[in-house]
Amino acid sequence: MLDALKDLQILDDMLVYVIIGDNGASAEGSLQGTFNEMVTLTGFAHLETPEFLRDHLDQFGGTESYNHYAVPWAHAMDTPYQWTKQIASHFGGTRNGTIVHWPKRVAAKGELRHQFCHVVDIAPTVLEAAGVPEPVEVNGVAQRPYEGVSMLYTFADEKAAERHVTQYFEMFGNRGIYHNGWTAVTRHSTPWIQVVTTKPFDEDRWELYDTTKDWTQANDVAQQYPDKLAELQRLWLIEAAQYNVLPIDDRVVERTNPDLAGRPQLVRGTRQLLFGGMGRLTESSVISLKNKSHAVSAEIVVADGDDADGVIIAQGGITGGWSLYAREGKAKYCYNFYGHAQYYIESTDKLPSGQHQLRMEFKYDGGGIGKGGTVTLYLDGKPIGSGRVDQTEPFIFSADETLDIGHETGSPVTKDYERRRFNGKVKWVEIDVGDRADDAEHMIKAADRLTVAMGMQ
């Protein structure tokens, strides 16, 4: 991009920011490292025994892994600061170097600026640089004031008085505040422990640092300056109330599942209609099937003379997920549990040519999260195969895998595929959850599908 701007002879007119990272190095890979990061992120680190890691050593860094370095590497990469990503209280989790490039407006070259700045300052800086006021209203919607402070004043004067004098931090209950060169911080959680018993916030120990003299937060002076610490703790509460931080939510992995987190969802309800060719749908844009009974119905067309083959619908990938597909003419369902176990259910006979409705019903065992269930395959309402899935993933399949209809674009849920793209046609797929999945006829009638389609208008 920069080369293109240079070729157009406009690079010198551009205000360019290069932010070195978005946070400190991550300590989410556990104390021993992980072959599949989703295992540790969702509280199943016990699956990766030393024996398992040793058996997969040659696959680390390859296409079959989703690996992550161990905690000591994170601490090393965050040197000389304390702590890591997620720990918003300490600079090791938040502080990054930034390069600003704007030759036509910034005369200085290769200089450093030490005024406190935050990522929220970038938008106000761009607006001031362009001479554009903050928007008061956009498309009829009143806008909140920007929360940052333009850093344009620092470009010409390295000794300019600091203007962004106060900034709160919070993540998973880890809290901190910067104010006029001081930082008060408290660590509430540990990043490689994802499922924890909530502890009272009052039990957290606060630390105090004079960052004008101790920018690495190495020497805690809380006992020397108790009044200053109390002042900053009070200021944190004021800032937290102003910027909607309260009430503090210190849950970790539970927040990845909207059902458990109790937060707003992009897709709500008990049924969702999708169509052939749709793909790269993130988990947040697809109705959640986790920890509940559900059904997936697909209207497919199998060409004359062809054995049905390929993916009809798949969600997730090597880190975990599920797929309804065809192999050598037979319908198959695979549930991939973190890559540690794959459960397969297959139809007894081949799928006939023509247009048909293929359905997978998952009857959840209940009794908590992450339990198993019984899977039954149906063709045009008649059972064609059944089997068991012993355990399921309760929170999230992946940070970046998606759902696809009629093909699979990410990593494969299973190695069982002969081909990824379905060799017939997938006209539509409907996902039903809860009571909607319990259908005595085991079919989606045309009138029912019309109801869903009209409800989307």
Phi, psi and omega in degrees: 000316180296321178297321179294318178296325178292318178299327179278358178062036178234005182299321182294340179274350187268136171272113185243129174251134171239107181263123186278083180095169179247356179185184177289169178301146188273136176253024184276358183275009179074171182292340183250356188087164184218146176278328179229105185302329181296336177297313181283325182295333184250015172085021180244033183300336181296343179291331185264082178287163175305325180294319179297314181297320179295321180293337182253014186303318183288348181264351178301134179084356180263186185289344181265003182246160172223052196281166181210141181291163183279164184306315181304325177295321179298315178297321179297318182286341177266001175304139009264014182275165172276152169063191199213188173310149185083331183272082185293343182291324188252147184298337177299336179267349189229334192273129179223146174288151181221139177251132175246129183231117180199073188304323184290339184240343181246111182285329183292145177226133177069020180263163178250149173237136186244002176296144180293129176222157184226159182301332179291352180277346186294312181300312177300326179295314180298317180296316180295320180298324181274354182071030183249130179287159175297141179290134176269329182213138177229120180051040177083001182255122179296137183259143173285150177299147176299144184267353182264182179232128179303133178261014181301328182297337182279340188296321184265345187220105181290344181256010182299143179297139183295136181252330177271087191265346182223134177208124176271161173222145174198136172200124180053032180089350174283123190234151176199160175213138174253134178206115175049047175090354178252150171230133172246130189219154173211132178264124183257330184227171180240124192297334181268003173249101190272328180247109186230161172275124183301134177248154182297139179295333181294343180275352179290139180266125180272145176241157181227135180225139172266096188283353173290334179248337189225071187288348177267002181055052183263331187242105181285121183245026182300321181288333180282329184230066182297326180293320178295319178298314180298322178299315182287326176298318178295319180295324177300315180298321179296313179295320181296321178292320182293324186253025171061036175279329183274145355286150181286133178248107183262010173293152183246274186295329181301332183288349177281342181251110184302326180300319182278326184284334183072029180255164179301148181239147177292319180244122182239171178100194186240004179208150180214135181251126180236165185229155181304139181095343177291147181194173181056038178273121181291162181300327182288346179259007179235139180303138186281133178259358190285141173062031180201159173292147181202166178220146177234118181244135182227133172265116185237159174236122178257125184291149177300134176081358180252142166279127179302136183204137175116178187278130174268312173205138179215143177227133180094206182186219184295334181282349181139151180156198181211158182211136171250119189209181177234144179219121180053039175091344183260146175285141179220152174229135178233131170249121182258111180267095177055018184079356181271334179210138174240128180251129185241138171233132186230145177288152181286328183235167178287153176287130180286161177290163180101190182266130183214164175249117178258134185224140174241124176248129180247108178267105186289139182294328184078185179086021180132190181262155177073016180279175181266198180184172179257132181250133175231133176261140179231146172235117182053038176088357181250136182294138180231002179171153179207164180181187185243146165242117189282331182205153182228164178274124190272345191241296184206140181283321187197162174275343185216353175286162188223188177247138180228148178248122177082001180191178173218121188261338181270206175290152185284139173298325182217152175277002185285347182294140165271329177213155180274313185277133180295133184277356172255221179228134173255111184279314179200161176223133175243133177253128179235141180232160178064224182298332180296336181280347182265088184243120183296332181270347177057035180213155172258114179284158181301322180294324178294318181294324177297321179300315179296316181297318180292328178292343180271354186291000000 
